[in-house]
């Protein structure tokens, strides 16, 4: 198993070791249908234990793998903890190679925001195709396969790539509870992972400030010159209860200053008319996932999200100011159509007992700039 895994990583990383195409933190199960050898194509199937449509998609990919053992090697990848994936596999076995991307490197690289989703790579790690797994037909697969050149077998495989176990990615526990580690990053998208009581934030300074400040998106103005991409690491305790301390350290570290002012803006207010229609937090159970929401082409699904956070999410994806002025801080589950305003308004009222009202809002704006 390890020899085959080394070969797989070698081929995907060989062209540029500083810009990996795929990073696997933990191999939970091997591919039971075929071993990796000289296949010319690699398919990464992005899924999750809570994703019902992923079950059918994975079954279809298992059939595709059986029919194309010499052409393609399929890897089934979740961003959940290994323990959660293993528990799921006890009830619903998967015959493909099952892996964990708990550090969300590969999910971030290909900007995965919906599941099931898949990417097709050649042996140099070049992206050939991406989309819903069901859309990769046998005809398409054959076309990509026929275009691939023959590869000669590499000699010294193990001297080029090292496979790290899951715990090799986790730093030793931060000795100082107020310690923060900053690292500059150049690509990927915003995301947060929690491993062994350690929080890793990946993304921009502006989004980090937004996440920590508990502000609506339109209440934060971040100058472009002040914005950078970074990875921030701190203890979970600090992340949960010392958000202002983190903000202060970030401002000092990156030589930033903030100014505050008030401004009247037009907004859409969410008003609870019927509490009994609000979903409880038992509709979804995404414990272990690095994100508690999914934004599809026209719907939002969220697990354990407050009304305030829902308004923030709607404000970001619709570019319209949404606010909640009530005192309800309960976490709810949500499944909402957001693409069309009229349909969203109707669904919020009929399914969740929430009405929408146009209003003027006195916003407290924070502006962040370089000193």
N, C-alpha and C positions, 0 to 999 in steps of 0.2 A: 504493500500500500504506500509506504513512504517513498519508495523508488518512483512509483508512478506519479506521486504528488510532486516530487522534486522535478520531474520532467515537465509536468504541467506548468509549474511556476517558472521554470527556466524559459520555456518558450514564450510565455506571456510577458516576462520581464526583460528578455534578452536585448531588445532594441534600445531600451532606455531605462536603466535601473532606477533613475531618480523620478520617473513618472510612470509608476506601475499601472497596468491595465486592470488588474484584479488583485485584491488582497484578501486572503482568507485567514481569519483568526483561528478558527477551529473546524476541523473536519469531523463531523459527527458520525456520518456513515459513508461507506464507499458506494460507488455506483455498482449495483448488483447486476446490471444488464451487460456492461462492457467495461473493460479497463482502458485507461488512457494509454495510447501507443502512438500511432502515426496519423490520427485523425487530423484533418486540415482545418476543421471549424470547431469553435468553442461557443456554447450557448450558456449564458447565465440567466437563470430563471429566478426572478425576485418575487418572493412570497412572504406570507406571515401566517402564524397559527390561527389568527382571528379572521383571516380572509376567506370567506366561504367560496367565492368564485375561483380562488386559487386551487381548490381541490380538483375541480374539473380540468383546469388548465394543466395541472401537474400530470393528471392521468393521460391527457392527450400527448404531453411531452414524453411520457414513458413509452407510449406507442411509437412516437417518432424515433426515440432512441433505439428501440428494438428493431426498427426497420432500417436504421442507418448506423449500425455499430462501427463501421469502418470510416464513416464520413464525418461524424460529429460526436463530441463529448459534451454532455449536458450536466451542468452544476446547478443544484437547487439551493438558493441562498436566502436566508432570513437575517434580519438585523436584531433579532431577539436573543436573549441569553441562551446558552447551550442547554441549561437545565430545562427551560421551558420547551425548547424544541424537542428534546429527548422524551419528555413526558407526552408531547403531542404524537410522536412517532410510535409510541406504544399502542395508541388507539388507531392511528392512520399511517401505516408504514408507507415510505416512499422508496422506490427502487433506484432513483437517481442518486448521485453523490449529494449528500446533504451537508451544508456548511453554515457557519455563523459569521456574520460580518458585524459583530457587536460594536466595533469601533466606527462603523458606518463609513469606512473609507470608500468602498466600491459603490454603495448606495449614493454617496455624495458625488462621486466622480461622474456618474451617469444621471444625476439629478432625478432620482426615483421618487415620485410623489404619489403614485397610484400603483395598486397591485391587483391582479397579476400583471407583470411587465417582464420583458426579456430583451437582452442585447446579444447580437451575434458578432463574434470576433474572429479574425484570422489568426494565424500562428505568430504574427508579429504584434498582436494585441490591437490591431486596427479595427475600429468599429465599422461593421458592414451593414448592419440593420438593427432597428429597435422598434418595439411596439408590443401589442398584445400577443402572447404566445400562440393563440389560435390563428393569427394572421400569417404565421410562418408555415406556408404550405410545403408539401413535398416538392412541388415544381420550383418554388423560390429557393428552397434549400439546394436542389440540384444545380440551379443556375449559379449560386454562389460557390458551390463546391467545384464546379467545372472551371471556374476562373482562377482557382488557386494553383500556384506553381508547386512542383514537387520539392520536398524538403529533404536534405541529407541529415542523417542522425548526428547529433552532437556527441563529442567524445567525453570531455570532462564535465559531467553534469553537476556534481555535488560541490565543486569548488566555486560555482558562480552564484548559486541561490541557497539561502538558508531558510528553512521553514521554522517559524516561531510558534510555539504553543500559545494558547490564549493568554495565559498569565504573563507571557514575555512582553506583552504590549502594555501591561499595567505597571506604572511606576511604583516604587516603594511608597507606602503611605506617607503623606506629607507630615513631617514631624512637628512643624509649627502650624497650629490650627488656623492662623491668619496668613499662611504662606500662599502666594499665588505665582504660578509659572506662566510666563508669556513666551509664545513662539510665533514668528512671522510665517504666514502661509500665503500662497499665491492663487490657488484655485479652489474649486469645490463650492458648496452652498452652506447656508447657515444650518447648524444642527447642534444638538446636545446629547451626550451619552453619559451614563452613570454606571461606573464599574467599581465594585469593591469600595463603596463609600467615597469614590473620587469622581468629581464632575469634570468633564471635558467639554468646553464650548468651542465650536468652530464657526467662524464667520466674521462679519464686519464689526467694527467698533460701534457704529450707529445702531445695529441690531442688538448688540450686547447691552448697550445703554437702554434700549427700548425694553428688553426682556427684564432687566433688573429694576427699572424705575417705576413699573406699574402704571405707565402712561398710555394713552391712546396714541396711535401712530402720528396723527396730525398735531399732537401736543409736543412733538420733538422735532427740532430742526438741527440737522447735523451738516456743517459745512463740508463740501467735498474734499477740500485740502486737509481736513482733520480726520477723515475716514481712512482706516486701514483694515486689512484682513489679518486675523490672528487666531491662534489657538490659546485658550486660557484654561489652566488646570488649577483646581482648588478642592478643598474638602467639601463633602456634601453638606455638612453642618454649616460651614461658612456660606455656601451658596443659598441655603434655605433661610438663614436667620440674620445674615450680615450683608445684605445686598447693598446698603448704602456704603458700607466699608469698602466693598469691592469697587463701587463707582468712584469713590474718593481715590483709591489706589490707581485705578485706570486713568483718571484725570491727571494725576501727578506723573505717572509713568510716561504718558504720551504727551505731556506738556499741553494740556487742554484747559480751556476755561469755559464756564457756563454763565449765561445771563438769562434772566427770567422776565417775562412780561405777560400781560393778559391781552386777549384778542377775541372779539365776537366772531363766531363762525356759524354757518348753517349746518345743521346735522339732522339725522334721522334717529329718533329716540325709540328704544324698545320698551314697551309698557306691558307688564303682566296683568292680564284681565282674568285669567282662570288658572290658579296655581295647580289645580287638580290635573290639568292636562300636561304639565311639565313632566318629561320623562325622568325616571330616577336614574341612578348610576349603574344599574344592573343590565342595561340593554346591550352594552359592549363590555368586553373584558380584555383590555390590551396591556395588561400588566407585563412588564419586561420589555415592551417596545420603546424605542428611543423617541417616539413622537406619539402624542395622544390625539392626532387628527389627520385626516386625509382630505386633500382637495382634489376632486376629480374634474372632469370637463364641465359638469354642471351641478355637482352636489358636494356638500361638505358632510363628512362623518366625523364625530368627535366623541371621545371617551373621557368622562370626568372633566368637564369644562364649565367654568362659571359664565354668567351672563356678561360680565365685564370683558372676559377674554374672548368670548364669542363676538362681541362688538369690535374688539381690536382686530380679530381675524377677518371679519367682514369688511372693515375699513381698509385693510391692506389689499385684499384680493379684488374688491369692487371699486376701490379708489373713491369711495363715498364715505362721509363721516357718520359713523354709527356710535351712539352712546347709550348707556344705561345709568339712570340717576337713582335707582332704588337701592335698598340695603340688603338684598338677597345675595348672599355669597355662597350658596349651595352649589355643589358640582353636579352637573347633569350630563346625560348623553344626548347627542344631537344627530339628526339625519335630515339635512335641509337642501332643497334646490335653491341655488343662489344666482344662476345665470340671468334669469328674467325677473325683474323687480316685482311685477304683478303676481307671478306664480309664487315667488318667495313670500310675499306678504300674505297671500291666501294660505300657504302651507303653515307659516308661523302661527297664524290665528287658529286654523282648524286642528292642527296637530299638537301645538304647544301652548295655546291660550295666550299668545303674544300679539299685540297690535303695534303698528308703526305709526309714528307721528312726526311731522316736520317741525323743527324747532330751531331757536337761536341759542347757541351755547357759549357761555363765557369760559373760554379755554385758558388754562395757565400754560403758556408755552415756555419750553426750555430750549435755548439755542446754544450749541456747542461749537467752539472754534479753536483754532490754534492760538496760543498766546503770542 
